[in-house]
Amino acid sequence: MTKEENNQKKVKKAKKSGGNKFLAALAYVPKRMWHAILHSIAELKKVTWPSRKDLINYTVIVLIFMVLMAIVVGLLDLGASELIAVIIRR
């Protein structure tokens, strides 16, 4: 029987015996949080991280894309503001 199952049985027992359900559940929260952290660490150990060269390449691609999108949005904003200015002048 794992510790988690044992803790769940304790919570269920407290619920059946008429104990304070909220406090029983509240006492179990830190254990659940620690369990989640341990699982996250285990999953991160399984990750295949990119090499430094790949990371630099991906960063450059993202930066170029961001600059291009900034230019597109800037041009759309300029066009919209000019269009609004033309409409207002009439």
Backbone bond lengths (Angstrom), bond angles and torsions (degrees), N, CA, C in turn:
res aa  C-N    CA-C-N  psi(-1)  N-CA   C-N-CA  omega(-1)  CA-C   N-CA-C  phi
1 M - - - 1.455 - - 1.531 107.74 -
2 T 1.315 116.68 129.60 1.462 120.44 -179.66 1.517 110.73 -79.21
3 K 1.294 114.88 165.36 1.469 120.22 178.86 1.520 110.84 -63.03
4 E 1.339 115.46 -37.15 1.467 119.45 -179.38 1.526 111.07 -64.09
5 E 1.333 116.45 -43.08 1.467 119.50 178.52 1.524 110.43 -64.53
6 N 1.325 115.84 -39.27 1.453 120.59 178.74 1.528 110.63 -62.71
7 N 1.325 116.62 -42.74 1.462 120.76 178.74 1.522 111.34 -65.60
8 Q 1.318 116.35 -38.94 1.459 119.77 178.37 1.534 110.83 -64.31
9 K 1.333 116.46 -37.39 1.467 119.80 177.55 1.521 110.45 -65.41
10 K 1.338 116.81 -37.98 1.457 119.97 178.36 1.526 110.98 -63.41
11 V 1.327 115.88 -41.49 1.460 119.97 179.05 1.520 109.95 -64.48
12 K 1.331 117.00 -43.94 1.465 120.60 179.24 1.531 111.03 -63.37
13 K 1.341 115.72 -40.12 1.460 119.77 179.53 1.526 110.85 -63.69
14 A 1.337 116.16 -40.71 1.462 119.94 178.69 1.522 110.45 -65.19
15 K 1.313 116.78 -36.07 1.463 120.29 178.80 1.527 110.72 -66.34
16 K 1.345 116.41 -42.28 1.458 120.63 -178.43 1.532 111.63 -68.77
17 S 1.322 116.01 -35.75 1.464 118.85 -175.60 1.519 112.25 -79.85
18 G 1.315 116.77 0.53 1.459 119.59 177.51 1.515 112.59 85.22
19 G 1.333 117.74 12.07 1.459 121.55 178.05 1.518 110.27 -68.59
20 N 1.292 114.92 172.92 1.459 119.97 -179.75 1.528 109.01 -70.09
21 K 1.303 116.59 109.11 1.466 121.94 -176.31 1.519 111.80 -64.48
22 F 1.319 115.49 -39.18 1.454 119.23 -178.05 1.522 110.78 -63.59
23 L 1.320 117.45 -45.13 1.465 120.49 -179.60 1.522 111.69 -67.14
24 A 1.319 116.85 -36.09 1.459 120.25 177.86 1.522 110.64 -64.77
25 A 1.309 116.43 -43.21 1.463 120.44 178.74 1.518 110.53 -69.70
26 L 1.317 117.09 -37.23 1.458 121.70 179.96 1.527 111.30 -65.40
27 A 1.316 116.93 -35.85 1.463 121.16 179.14 1.522 111.01 -67.43
28 Y 1.302 117.60 -24.56 1.461 122.40 -177.70 1.531 112.58 -84.94
29 V 1.329 118.09 -16.45 1.466 122.05 -175.32 1.530 113.20 -60.55
30 P 1.344 120.94 -48.88 1.468 119.03 -179.33 1.525 113.21 -60.47
31 K 1.313 116.94 -34.80 1.467 120.22 179.10 1.522 110.41 -67.20
32 R 1.330 116.18 -40.36 1.471 119.82 177.64 1.517 111.10 -65.66
33 M 1.336 116.68 -39.36 1.461 120.29 179.38 1.530 110.11 -64.38
34 W 1.329 117.00 -44.73 1.466 120.82 179.88 1.530 110.26 -63.09
35 H 1.325 116.39 -39.45 1.464 121.43 178.04 1.539 110.07 -61.52
36 A 1.320 116.78 -42.48 1.473 120.64 178.99 1.525 110.77 -65.15
37 I 1.317 117.46 -40.01 1.465 121.00 179.07 1.530 110.18 -63.34
38 L 1.315 116.98 -44.24 1.466 120.21 178.86 1.525 111.73 -62.08
39 H 1.328 116.82 -39.94 1.464 120.02 177.30 1.525 111.16 -66.30
40 S 1.315 117.60 -37.66 1.463 120.96 178.33 1.518 110.71 -64.05
41 I 1.315 116.89 -42.57 1.468 120.65 178.74 1.520 110.40 -63.14
42 A 1.317 116.75 -42.08 1.466 120.51 178.53 1.525 111.07 -62.30
43 E 1.330 117.12 -40.36 1.466 120.62 179.29 1.527 111.03 -68.16
44 L 1.328 117.16 -38.75 1.468 119.74 179.71 1.525 111.80 -65.51
45 K 1.323 118.02 -27.55 1.464 120.87 177.04 1.525 111.18 -70.09
46 K 1.332 117.43 -22.61 1.460 121.72 -179.68 1.530 112.74 -84.07
47 V 1.325 117.41 -12.73 1.461 121.78 -174.51 1.523 110.69 -70.24
48 T 1.318 116.32 138.71 1.454 121.50 172.79 1.524 107.19 -93.09
49 W 1.328 116.76 106.14 1.449 121.52 -175.78 1.520 110.06 -82.26
50 P 1.345 118.41 146.01 1.474 120.62 179.90 1.528 110.85 -70.38
51 S 1.332 114.55 155.11 1.469 118.97 176.92 1.531 108.71 -73.97
52 R 1.323 115.77 169.50 1.463 119.83 -179.58 1.523 110.92 -61.81
53 K 1.341 116.87 -39.87 1.464 121.41 179.58 1.532 110.53 -63.14
54 D 1.328 116.86 -46.17 1.460 120.76 178.44 1.520 111.00 -61.27
55 L 1.323 116.32 -42.46 1.454 121.17 -178.80 1.530 110.86 -61.99
56 I 1.318 116.77 -42.12 1.469 120.68 178.36 1.524 110.03 -65.51
57 N 1.325 117.37 -42.59 1.467 120.70 178.95 1.527 111.38 -61.45
58 Y 1.315 116.81 -45.35 1.469 120.73 179.69 1.529 110.94 -63.87
59 T 1.324 116.15 -38.51 1.464 120.10 179.77 1.522 110.87 -65.12
60 V 1.323 117.13 -43.07 1.467 121.23 179.16 1.523 110.04 -63.37
61 I 1.324 117.43 -42.42 1.466 120.97 179.03 1.525 110.60 -61.10
62 V 1.313 116.84 -43.95 1.472 120.59 -179.60 1.523 110.19 -65.03
63 L 1.331 117.91 -43.03 1.464 120.81 -179.99 1.525 111.81 -63.36
64 I 1.323 116.97 -41.88 1.474 120.56 177.57 1.530 109.83 -62.71
65 F 1.320 117.09 -44.70 1.461 121.02 178.80 1.523 110.87 -60.62
66 M 1.324 116.83 -41.74 1.467 120.71 179.84 1.529 111.57 -63.66
67 V 1.326 117.02 -41.07 1.468 120.19 178.76 1.525 109.90 -64.86
68 L 1.328 116.97 -43.82 1.472 120.00 178.67 1.526 111.43 -62.21
69 M 1.309 117.48 -42.33 1.462 120.25 179.25 1.530 111.14 -67.20
70 A 1.332 117.35 -35.47 1.467 120.21 176.89 1.522 110.25 -63.80
71 I 1.327 117.12 -39.67 1.463 120.98 177.76 1.529 110.31 -64.78
72 V 1.334 117.20 -45.19 1.468 121.04 179.82 1.524 110.60 -61.07
73 V 1.327 117.22 -47.84 1.465 120.63 -179.13 1.528 110.14 -64.98
74 G 1.329 116.90 -39.41 1.464 120.27 177.96 1.518 111.93 -62.24
75 L 1.330 116.84 -42.95 1.465 120.35 178.57 1.530 111.40 -66.21
76 L 1.328 116.93 -40.22 1.469 119.67 176.92 1.529 110.80 -63.54
77 D 1.315 117.02 -40.34 1.457 121.23 178.76 1.524 110.73 -65.60
78 L 1.325 116.38 -43.10 1.468 120.69 178.35 1.531 110.62 -62.28
79 G 1.335 116.41 -44.72 1.466 120.42 178.77 1.523 111.82 -63.00
80 A 1.311 117.26 -42.78 1.460 120.69 -179.62 1.523 110.79 -66.07
81 S 1.331 117.69 -41.44 1.462 119.71 -179.57 1.530 111.10 -67.93
82 E 1.335 117.24 -36.74 1.462 119.87 176.40 1.527 110.94 -66.51
83 L 1.327 116.46 -40.67 1.461 121.03 178.53 1.532 110.24 -62.41
84 I 1.297 117.66 -43.08 1.463 121.93 178.68 1.525 109.83 -65.05
85 A 1.340 116.94 -39.73 1.468 120.44 178.87 1.535 110.12 -63.46
86 V 1.315 119.08 -40.27 1.466 123.06 178.66 1.517 109.66 -65.01
87 I 1.299 118.08 -42.72 1.469 122.02 -179.90 1.521 110.60 -64.28
88 I 1.312 117.47 -41.85 1.469 121.47 -178.06 1.529 110.90 -67.96
89 R 1.324 119.43 -36.83 1.476 122.86 -178.26 1.508 111.83 -65.58
90 R 1.291 120.59 -25.22 1.462 122.52 -176.83 1.453 111.21 -72.80
